[in-house]
Every structure is written in C-alpha cells, then in structure tokens.
C-alpha cells in the first residue's frame, strides 16, 4: 500500500526539480543553488518511490516511527541550510555596509575636490 | 543640545576644521538641521546601524589625507571642547588614538547600571586581551581622535576584516589597534545625560547578545 507521505514527498520532489531546472534555464538562480535543490528534489523522489530506503534509515537511526526519522533528517537539513544562509546574509550585509561607506565617502571627496578646483580657478582669474 | 547646536559650536570653536555629518538613516529632522550649517551632510543609502558611519569617516580621512580624524556623537552627550583636547593628547603623548574616557576621573554616572556593568566588564576583558600593549578604562566611548598613521592602518584593516557589530565596534578597535602597535591614550571626558533619542546599541536583545559578541572578540 502506498503511504500518503510518499505521494506528497514525490510531488514536492518533482516540483523542486522542475522549478530548479526552469529557473536555471532562465538564469535566475546560480549553479550552486541549483545543485543544492536538485539534490534535495532527487533525494525526495528516490525516498518516496523506494520506501524501503526510509525503513533502512529508520533502523539506522533507531527511531520507533518512520515519521520521526523523516522529521529528524529534515530538521538537521533545515538547520544546515539556515546556518549556510545566515552566513551568506551576514557576508552580504558586510559588503553592503562597505559599499555604502564607499559611496558616501566618494560623494564627499568629489564635492570637496570640486570646491577646491573652483576656488583655485577663481584665484587664477 | 541639538545636532545643529553641536555643529554651530564646533564651527565657532574650530573654524578651520572640515565638519562632516554622516546620517545613518535617522528618522528625525537631522538632514534639514544640518543643511542650515556649514557642515557637509552625507546621507548613507541604507541604515548600516552605525558601522557604515565609521567606515565612511575613515575612508574620507584616509583618501583625503587628513592629519586627524575626530569623532563626536550627535546626541549631545559629549562636550565639544573635548575635541581639541583629544588632538592635543595625541600630539603631546606621541599617541595614535585618543579616547575620551568616563573613568579616568571619577564622575557621576548618567547611564543605567546594566550599561555601566557592560562597559566596565568589557574594558577589563579587553585589557586582559591586549595586556601590556595599551591600558583602556572606557573602550566603548564614542568620542575619540585618530592621527594620520592610525587612520591609514585602520582603514585598510576595516576593509580586509569582517566588521564588528555596532555595540562592540570600539572594543574590537582597541584590540586591532593594539595588535598593530598603535598607541592609545585616554583623557578624562564628562558625558551629559542623553538629551534626546534612544541608544540603539543597548536594546534588550543586544544586552543578551553583547557578552557573546565580546567573547567572539576575545577568542578571535
């Protein structure tokens, strides 16, 4: 008998693979993001179509229920993704701060140089 | 004292100094007030929570080849007369950085107990970290001055290294400056009670995370 969560997992996996491929073709995601989500989608499809694999993982983890094994794996995966994304956001935030500072300084130095030049021109006249 | 009052006082006291106000997303009438003075206003494109203002100031001072960079907060807590004393302290002591410290001379506290505890603890821990290189009693003070050498060195480092959070930015600077053989000197500074606005660095969340950020600086 086919479990409901296998069907749901299969559909979500197909959607993830489909969206990853279409977005990569439109060049709206990077190769790194594509690689991550194509792996996630493929793993979901494989686990949904071969339920024996989930039972093997359940035995390996020693959980009483299949759902607990799925929940545990999902939790670890999500924490890893959040950690990775947090690092990325932090890095981008730092880059933005440095860029904003550069723009601010450039604005001041440009106007300062313009003032100096106009002052020198006046003196020369 | 308002931002306009501070700028006018600096203009009168130091007529040959270039005054720059870096607006990091203030939501009051700072921009309108500054435009009525001789100070140059630099509105930052996004709110960088204070860190961008320091980077901008260092970039201007480094690329503009200024002899000194002097910083004062716009909340009217610090005396304008302190600015010249900071520059004099650098000159007379052959120092690279001068800090206006609330603890060189004992004064009545204007801040909450938790803030004071955080300040004193962080100064003690940083002194342990940089032992022998410099001695700092108020490493979170916002009024300070730098000479040309320290401007160039710190400007380069700020662009190479990850940036510290606003609440521990000056704490980290003390460590970075000490590790780069920059001499830090402190002079007594009196802080008035904040006339307007609220400190963004000491929100309840920051008070919990502050010790962890401090730990990060001590470990790094």
Boltz contact constraints between the chains, C-beta under 6 A:
constraints:
  - contact:
      token1: [A, 94]
      token2: [B, 163]
      max_distance: 6.0
  - contact:
      token1: [A, 97]
      token2: [B, 48]
      max_distance: 6.0
  - contact:
      token1: [A, 97]
      token2: [B, 51]
      max_distance: 6.0
  - contact:
      token1: [A, 97]
      token2: [B, 52]
      max_distance: 6.0
  - contact:
      token1: [A, 100]
      token2: [B, 44]
      max_distance: 6.0
  - contact:
      token1: [A, 100]
      token2: [B, 45]
      max_distance: 6.0
  - contact:
      token1: [A, 100]
      token2: [B, 46]
      max_distance: 6.0
  - contact:
      token1: [A, 100]
      token2: [B, 48]
      max_distance: 6.0
  - contact:
      token1: [A, 100]
      token2: [B, 52]
      max_distance: 6.0
  - contact:
      token1: [A, 101]
      token2: [B, 52]
      max_distance: 6.0
  - contact:
      token1: [A, 101]
      token2: [B, 55]
      max_distance: 6.0
  - contact:
      token1: [A, 101]
      token2: [B, 56]
      max_distance: 6.0
  - contact:
      token1: [A, 101]
      token2: [B, 59]
      max_distance: 6.0
  - contact:
      token1: [A, 104]
      token2: [B, 42]
      max_distance: 6.0
  - contact:
      token1: [A, 104]
      token2: [B, 44]
      max_distance: 6.0
  - contact:
      token1: [A, 104]
      token2: [B, 56]
      max_distance: 6.0
  - contact:
      token1: [A, 105]
      token2: [B, 56]
      max_distance: 6.0
  - contact:
      token1: [A, 105]
      token2: [B, 59]
      max_distance: 6.0
  - contact:
      token1: [A, 105]
      token2: [B, 60]
      max_distance: 6.0
  - contact:
      token1: [A, 108]
      token2: [B, 40]
      max_distance: 6.0
  - contact:
      token1: [A, 108]
      token2: [B, 42]
      max_distance: 6.0
  - contact:
      token1: [A, 108]
      token2: [B, 60]
      max_distance: 6.0
  - contact:
      token1: [A, 109]
      token2: [B, 63]
      max_distance: 6.0
  - contact:
      token1: [A, 109]
      token2: [B, 64]
      max_distance: 6.0
